[in-house]
Every structure is written in C-alpha cells, then in structure tokens.
Amino acid sequence: MSAAPDDRRARRFQRELSSWKGRSAASFLPSDPVRLLVLAHGFPWPDDSKPDSDLIGYAQAAVERWTAFAERHHAIVVAPVFGGQEFPVYREMVGRGIGPDEFVNLLADTAGREHIPGFAGRFSLHGHSAGAQFAARYLVTHPHRLDEAILSAPSTFPMPDPGIPWPNGMAAAARSEFGPRAAGWLEAATEVRVTVLVGSRDTERRPPAPAQQGATRIERAAAWVESMCRHAESRDKAATIRFVAAEGLDHDEEAMAAAAQEILAQSWANR
C-alpha cells in the first residue's frame, strides 16, 4: 500500500481550495494522485435558504463518503460548495460573481496542475440529485473537460432539442443571451462515458418541468438517455451513454454514492 500523503501537504491543499475568493470547496488528497474526481453534492432541503456554514459541512460529508475509495484509486476529490449565497441556482449553472461551472474549472485546474503529473485538464464528474442537474448541464457545455460523468438521480435534464431554451434545451436562454454550443450535446453523447444512475425504488413523482419527459426520475432519465442516443445515431455516431437502475435503492445520497463508486471503479480499471 502506498504511504499516505504528507499531512502538511494535505492540509495546505485543503486550505488552497477551501476559500477561493470567498467561495468554498471540500477536498481530499490521496497518496500518489493520478486522477481527479469532482463531486457535485445534492440539496436535500425544501428551500434554498440554508446557511453557507451548513453547506460547507454537507460538502465535506460528501467528500468523506468517497475518501477510502479515492485513496485506493489515487483520486483527488474536490467538492465545490453549491447553493447558499454564491451559487443559489447552481442546478441551472447560474452563480453570482462567477458561474458554478467556471468555479469547477478553477478548482480542477488548481488541483490537477499542482498534484497530478502531466495533468491534461480532464477529470471525472459525479453529481447527485440537484448536483446531477448541474452535472448534466456541465456535461453538455464542457464535454471536452470530462473523461466520464455519473449523473445520479437528477430530476431535470438539458434536452437535445434546438426548439427548447436553455437550461432545458439547446436554444438561447429565455432571459439572457446565453446559448450553449449545439455540438456540446453530440460530444457529450459520443465522446464522454456517461452513466445515468437512478435507484429502482426512486419512484416519487416530480413536479412538472419544461421539456422533461416522464413523471419520475426513472422515467425522465430513461427518456433523456434515449434522446441522447438518438441524437448520436442521427449523426452516424456511436453513443457512449447509458442508463443504469440501482436495484433496491431509492434517492438516498450515501447509498447511491456506493453504487456510483462501483461504476467508476470499473471504468478506471479499464484505463
């Protein structure tokens, strides 16, 4: 077994990422890191009024669920603190002074360039629930940054439809000039290993949302994967996206993290 990283080095790394220009992240530095994993945590509260101090603790708890796995696989883990004052609408990739996607890029580049030899800018992304809504939108806007993505039980997705405005489709946002590249959906569906993971017991009906097909997370996930696969096939490309039902699981973030770890372990073993 490799030696644990120097404690002072690990503490310095946490300080580097814990307060980036007033924005926070939790992190873990393994011994001999060779890869980077970004976690986009869920938001299990009924409204968006949670104080930042609670959100920091929630992000840290998310990292702690992954530390043993990350040490075995020599993966740096970074979990940006989403929600709260800086990123109240992170599901839709909206921030106040900086977008949550830009924050992820800054964190990834800081961690990767400092600690991973030959870091080329690509990483793995896992998001759960609200974090998976963010991760799905990051996927189609920044596919070139990702080796793989696991979308764990999101309620909404950005559909590959040019007639639907962002953040639910390809057209420019209804209240701004932002319009993601249409090519991002094709790259996401054909150049990134994408798994949409939903518990087989996650059958709660979700509120209506623009462009979403189905009433439950399972139905919407299966419909999105099918739409993305059709989008790839219509351009004579092989899709690299799949739907996986986690047997016996519901919407519990901790249990779903264990299922996601199994998927990532298989992916990393083949690289």
Residue pairs with C-beta under 8 A, 6 or more apart in sequence:
2 31
2 32
2 74
3 31
4 31
4 71
5 29
5 30
5 31
9 29
10 29
13 27
13 29
13 111
13 114
13 115
14 26
14 27
14 29
16 110
16 114
17 25
17 26
17 27
17 78
17 107
17 110
17 111
18 24
18 25
18 26
18 27
20 103
20 106
20 107
20 110
21 98
22 86
23 80
23 81
23 86
23 87
23 98
23 103
24 52
24 55
24 56
24 59
24 80
24 81
25 59
25 78
25 79
25 80
25 81
25 107
26 56
26 59
26 60
26 62
26 63
26 78
26 79
26 81
27 63
27 76
27 77
27 78
27 79
27 111
28 63
28 64
28 66
28 67
28 70
28 76
28 77
29 76
29 115
30 70
30 71
30 73
30 74
30 75
30 76
31 71
31 74
32 74
33 74
33 75
33 76
33 115
33 116
34 74
34 75
34 116
34 117
35 73
35 74
35 75
35 76
35 116
35 123
35 124
35 268
36 75
36 76
36 78
36 108
36 111
36 112
36 116
36 119
36 123
36 124
37 66
37 70
37 75
37 76
37 77
37 78
37 123
37 124
37 125
37 126
37 264
38 77
38 78
38 79
38 80
38 104
38 107
38 108
38 123
38 124
38 125
38 126
39 59
39 62
39 63
39 66
39 77
39 78
39 79
39 126
39 127
39 131
40 79
40 80
40 82
40 90
40 104
40 125
40 126
40 127
40 128
40 131
40 132
40 134
40 135
40 138
41 58
41 59
41 62
41 79
41 82
41 127
41 128
41 131
41 253
42 128
42 129
42 130
42 131
42 132
42 253
43 50
43 82
43 83
43 91
43 129
43 130
43 131
44 129
44 253
48 83
48 88
50 83
50 84
51 84
52 81
52 84
52 85
52 86
55 81
55 82
55 83
55 84
56 81
58 81
59 79
59 80
59 81
59 82
60 79
62 79
62 253
62 257
63 77
63 79
65 254
65 257
66 77
66 257
66 261
67 77
69 75
69 261
69 264
69 265
70 76
70 77
73 264
73 265
73 268
75 124
75 268
76 111
76 112
76 115
76 116
78 107
78 108
78 111
80 87
80 100
80 103
80 104
80 107
81 87
82 90
82 100
82 130
82 131
82 134
83 90
83 130
85 96
86 95
86 96
86 97
86 98
87 94
87 95
87 96
87 100
87 103
88 94
88 96
89 95
90 100
90 130
90 131
90 134
91 130
91 133
91 134
91 137
91 156
92 133
92 134
92 137
92 167
93 99
93 100
93 101
93 134
93 137
93 138
93 141
93 167
94 100
95 102
95 103
100 134
101 137
101 138
101 141
101 142
104 138
105 142
105 145
108 121
108 123
108 145
109 121
112 119
112 121
112 123
113 119
121 145
122 144
122 145
122 146
122 147
123 145
123 146
123 147
124 146
124 147
124 148
124 149
124 150
124 264
124 267
125 135
125 138
125 139
125 146
125 148
125 149
125 150
126 135
126 149
126 150
126 152
126 257
126 260
126 264
127 133
127 134
127 135
127 136
127 149
127 150
127 151
127 152
127 154
128 152
128 153
128 253
128 256
128 257
128 260
129 152
129 153
129 154
129 155
129 251
129 253
130 154
131 152
132 151
132 152
132 153
132 154
133 154
133 155
133 156
133 157
135 149
135 150
135 151
135 154
136 149
136 151
136 154
136 156
136 157
136 158
136 224
137 158
137 167
138 146
138 149
139 146
139 149
139 151
139 188
139 192
139 194
140 158
140 180
140 184
140 185
140 188
141 180
141 181
141 184
142 184
143 184
143 187
143 188
143 191
143 192
144 187
146 192
147 192
147 193
147 271
148 192
148 193
148 194
148 195
148 264
148 267
149 192
149 193
149 194
149 195
150 194
150 195
150 197
150 260
150 263
150 264
151 194
151 195
151 196
151 197
151 221
152 197
152 198
152 253
152 256
152 257
152 259
152 260
153 197
153 198
153 199
153 202
153 217
153 221
153 251
153 256
154 196
154 217
154 220
154 221
155 206
155 207
155 209
155 212
155 217
155 220
156 168
156 209
156 212
156 220
157 168
157 212
157 220
157 221
157 224
158 166
158 167
158 168
158 169
158 170
158 180
158 185
159 168
159 169
159 170
159 211
159 212
159 213
159 224
159 227
160 169
160 170
160 185
160 189
160 227
160 228
160 231
161 169
161 170
161 211
161 227
162 169
162 170
162 171
162 182
163 169
163 171
164 170
164 171
164 210
164 211
165 171
165 172
165 173
165 174
166 172
166 173
166 178
166 179
166 180
167 173
168 209
168 210
168 211
168 212
169 210
169 211
170 179
170 180
170 182
170 185
171 179
172 178
172 179
173 179
185 228
185 231
186 231
186 232
186 235
186 237
188 194
188 228
188 241
189 228
189 229
189 231
189 232
189 237
189 239
189 240
189 241
190 232
190 237
190 238
190 239
190 240
191 240
192 240
192 241
193 240
193 267
194 228
194 240
194 241
194 242
195 241
195 242
195 243
195 244
195 263
196 221
196 224
196 225
196 241
196 242
196 243
196 244
197 244
197 246
197 256
197 259
197 260
197 263
198 217
198 218
198 221
198 243
198 244
198 245
198 246
199 245
199 246
199 248
199 249
199 250
199 251
199 252
199 255
199 256
199 259
200 218
200 245
200 246
200 247
200 248
200 249
201 248
201 249
201 250
202 216
202 217
202 218
202 249
202 250
202 251
203 216
203 218
204 216
204 217
204 251
205 215
205 216
206 212
206 215
206 216
206 217
206 220
212 220
212 223
213 219
213 220
213 223
213 224
213 227
214 220
214 222
214 223
217 251
218 245
221 243
222 243
225 241
225 242
225 243
228 239
228 241
229 239
229 241
232 238
232 239
232 241
233 239
244 263
246 255
246 256
246 259
249 255
249 256
249 259
